[in-house]
């Protein structure tokens, strides 16, 4: 399984994004014109999240 979120700024600003699954969190941050914030978690072969 794979979970992902992205958010793109339109012209400028500051954005934070995050994905949380089973208590595990990954975060992202973007600043400035048209930059992209991305956070993703994937299920490992043995059931862990990374």
Residue pairs with C-beta under 8 A, 6 or more apart in sequence:
1 42
1 43
2 40
2 41
2 42
2 43
3 19
3 21
3 40
3 41
3 42
4 19
4 38
4 39
4 40
4 41
5 17
5 18
5 19
5 38
5 39
5 40
6 17
6 36
6 37
6 38
7 15
7 17
7 30
7 36
7 37
8 30
8 34
8 35
8 36
8 37
9 15
9 30
9 31
9 32
9 33
9 34
9 35
9 36
9 37
10 34
11 33
11 34
12 32
12 33
13 31
13 32
14 29
14 30
14 31
15 29
15 30
15 31
15 37
16 27
16 28
16 29
16 37
17 27
17 28
17 29
17 37
17 38
17 39
18 25
18 26
18 27
18 28
18 39
19 25
19 26
19 39
19 40
19 41
21 41
21 49
22 49
24 41
24 49
26 39
26 40
26 41
27 39
28 37
28 38
28 39
29 37
30 36
30 37
41 49
41 50
42 49
42 50
43 49
44 50
